[in-house]
Amino acid sequence: MAASHTDSHPARTELTSISLDDLIVAIRAGGVDAQLAEGGVITGGVDAQLAEGATAGGGNARRAASGTAEQATVRGMTVDSREVQPGNLFVCKGAAFRPAFLASAIERGACAYLCPNDAAILEQLELVAPGTPHIVASDVRRAMALVAPVIYQHPEQALDIVGITGTKGKSTVAYMLRSILLAAGETPSVLGSIETDDGIEHYESHNTTPEAPELWRHLWNSVKSGRRHMVMEVSSQGLKYDRVLGVPLSLGVFLNIGRDHISGVEHPTFEDYFASKLRIFDQCETAVVNIDAEHAPRVLSAAEKARRLVTTSARGANDATFAALNARSTGLELTFEVVDRLDPAHPQTHAIALGMAGLFNVDNALAAIACARLLGVGYDAISRGLAHVRVPGRMEIVATPDQHVIAIVDYAHNELSFETLFSSVKREYPGRRIIALFGAPGGKAQERREALPRVAGKYADLIIYTEEDPAHERVEDICAELSAHTPAGVDHEVICDREEAVAHALDVARAGTDDAVVLLLAKGDETRQHRGDEYPEVESDLSIAKRLLAS
């Protein structure tokens, strides 16, 4: 692999503490306009002040402990009181925040806290944590994003960070790129909707893009574990609400855009959603853009903010940096040729075999290839990585021994991914009956309840509506909405228990005389359902399909 700016930074082993005064100084030194006045006021986009236990003009921030004054130091930070470690800065934020969370954080060893500049809130916090040093900010989200890289000692300086955004395909591209890097002898960290793996922590993710303190902790862990690359999905919420503020992306990848996450608690309009996505170009060195996507001219215009632009086209556009030709599907894998014009004077063509179904994955493979080439990876590793790639819960195929029933487990969950998946299945599995199983999440993305039945109804012979992370809504109510929007004449059923619904879909397919494709959608190989405030374990769609179709 080609050398990168990470080569001169050795792995770090320990996170050091920093005083609150030093933290203020470090923020100023980092290029943020800051002013240490009475109370330690910080300005420059975030008005903040050290209060309750802090002294002005360079004095030490202090807290009372056992009757003596001790200098408060910060070592790590968190927004979750259950995860506080001794020495942490605790962030008081969010509509669900309660003063009791701060009391719990202090009991666990938090030495200071960051909170909004609200008199009523400040009074409540002082009652539960009297004398505890804290930073008061008019914009807590932006403040914690500015503080986090300082607390975690700027791990971004030792990493090549790849950020991937789009309405669909983010996880697939991330896993394709990880597979390629592994084939090249590198082990990258991954942050996204499927899992979090930073070399130290490894678990099933709940959010695509975590809050800033958690994100920077994962960057730090990556450096501590000796890794040189972070491959992360970047959600529209992560961009809109400053979760990735200050994260310098070596590569910023824009895959596509379609209507999704439009609701009162996410994005009020498509324009807000689109504009949030485009913010990825504000912080990337090189932009990678799929020029086949809708609204490509606007995306390309926004991408001019990057120092370099690289383009991809699965349609074989002659002006694309990376283009695909002669794409073919066997139903189990794909083959195509990639034309690489990264060096325009010496274009090259390579044959690629992709160990996944779905012709639409040629788009995703091109994005991964472009990123790999920009990171200095050669085609030998690219070919090996893509030939053996597995993306958990993405186009995973399970079939009966006689191929009478083919189950496809996929995370497709919005209008764009549904249209892409269903049209591809119709082309790649001609003549087969199509049975589709899906639901809609509770408390968000309301438009899906109309869009998903409409799209599926154009292709499916039978639709089964079931549970999909209902949160605080009743599964029955969500399924009723989906049923109400089903096109006239399309057979559909409601089975609220997802495991029962999957088993029923497979039974119906096996009992039919025609060969069938069963699409188990939106949950992939996830082993949890979001019910209320809990995430109980369940058997995944993939596990059920393997268990029931094996014999």
Buried (B, 14 or more C-beta within 10 A) or exposed (E): BEEBEBEEEEEBEEBEBBBBBBBBBBBBEEEBEBEBEEBBBBBBBBBBBBBBBBBEEEEBBBBEEEEEEEBBBBBBBBBEBEBBEEBBBBBBBEEEBEBEBBBBBBEBEBBBBBBBBBEEBBEBBBEBBEEBBBBBBBBBBBBBBBBBBBBBBBBBBBBBBBBBBBBBBBBBBBBBBBBBBBBBEBBBBBBBBBBBBBBBBEEBBEBBBBBBBBBBBBBBBBBBBEBBBBBBBBBBBBBBBBBBBBBBBBBBBBBBBBBBBBBEEBBEEBEBBBBBBBBBBBBBBBBBBBBBBEBBEEBBEBBEBBEEBBBBBBBBBEEBBBBBEEBEBEBEBBBBBBBBBBEEEEEEEBEBEBBBBBBBBBBBBBBBBBBBBBBEBEBEBBBBBBBEBEBBBBBBBBBBEEEBBBBBBBBBBBBBBBBBBBBBBBEBBEEBBBBBBBBBBBBBBBBBBBBBBBBBBEBBBBBBBBBBBBBEBEBEEBBEBBBEBBBEEBEBBBBBEBBEBBBBBBEBBBEBEEBBBBBBBBBBBBBBBBBEEEBEEBEBBBBBBBBBBEE
